[in-house]
């Protein structure tokens, strides 16, 4: 379907989803520029998915802060160094007695238990999403975690083993979320909007972290429902509310959407091809260097990411000596920068590709190298700033935040090399990348169990930096940017071609 280039009107905005007030064709561009509520269906999907991942990470990371309040810190204080002064030595802030006496190894197992379940549903989730669609899979995956989060206080008070079991089942539920959403974007994201739509969606995870960490700190320090239990009640309830909205307003594909505009549906389907039931080429997938590149980069990125995500509050309390409220607030700061970087780099990557400054292949390599090598570099610097709280937080913030550049690299590369199998590919790479989720906290627990010192944490940072650098180099050597031949084998659709969508009408953004 051709569009006249005299008026440069976007063909996909002829009509708008009835979720919002409709716009006339004549006034559409003007209304969009003036902030009208006329949105394309794919943008509504992106916003609701964004809120979904916001909930996913609220439910996942709140334990990192709550655990600090739940566990008696006597063991940590006995084994931790006194080389860094305690800025709260004369503080009059209230302190609550903890309920549980768990050593460092037990805490590492508790923090990592979620990922024992999370790893099991990655590949099945990606395959199932490609068969039945991602809507129900994503929605019920989050609902499962939300309901179990609500009963967490009861479980943990009954038995630490029951608590670990609940966390494992939560991981099973959440394990389908990323593959399911990647499968949906394989059907919804036009070629030139892949990076920014995916970046906006998955950045909900980082904003959820930004929101969850400080709020968890305040809830733990409050008298609401006894302090730390309120963390699980509040975020569990929010997750259940989101589920209702998601199930009402989302659809698996443009063809399934009852109120999408004809022009938007044609724009999407002409860009990526119509939905087809193709057999998954497992052999080609598992032997593809391009897929291996994504697997390695994903694993290496998650090693450093999960090390800090699950253990940063512990480091800030035992080494930098921040109190509970400061801990939650400052732990969130790096993820605020990460959220900004993910969105900015997603938009920038698409801009570079669309305007022909770099090919997709080179763009992915450049962004991925920046998103892994720079975090590794600043993580090394953390070990050399001593007890300077400001510099330590600056280095940690830069290490986590600059990782957002990887959103323009491996994180969206699945959609480039095999858009019709993006859910399965994300399931495979995220399955492998889940291993650091339980191994990294266990390593931290082992290294700090008997000697919780700044020197031991320096070793932890060196390990993570080395993994980061390895991922940056291997991805640069093996990655690809074009749809692979095996990804379009037996397909009647033409492969998505970058040169076919360089018209002005796609520059409306998300």
Secondary structure, DSSP 8 states (H G I E B T S, - for coil): ----TTT---GGGSS--TTS----TTTHHHHHHTT-S---HHHHHHHHHHHHHHHHHHHHHHHHHHHHHHB--HHHHHHB--SS--TTTT--------SB---HHHHHHHHHHHHHHHGGGHHHHHHHHHHH-SHHHHHHHHHHHHHHHHTHHHHHHH-HHHHHHHHHHHHHHHTTHHHHHHHHHHHH--GGGHHHHHHHHHHHHHHHHHHHHHHHHHHHHS-GGGSTHHHHHHHHHHHHHHHHHHHHH--SSGGG-TT--HHHHHHHHHHH---------HHHHHT-HHHHHHHHHHHHHHHHHHHHHHHHHHHHHHTS---HHHHHHHHHHHHHHHHHHHHHHHHHHHHHHHTTSS-HHHHHHHHHHHHHHHHHHHHHHHTTSTT-HHHHHHHHHHHHHGGGGGGGTHHHHHHHH-GGGHHHHHHHHHHHHHHHHHHHHHHHHHHHSS-B-HHHHHHHHHHHHHHHHHHHHHHHHH---S--GGGGTT--S----GGGG-SGGGTT--
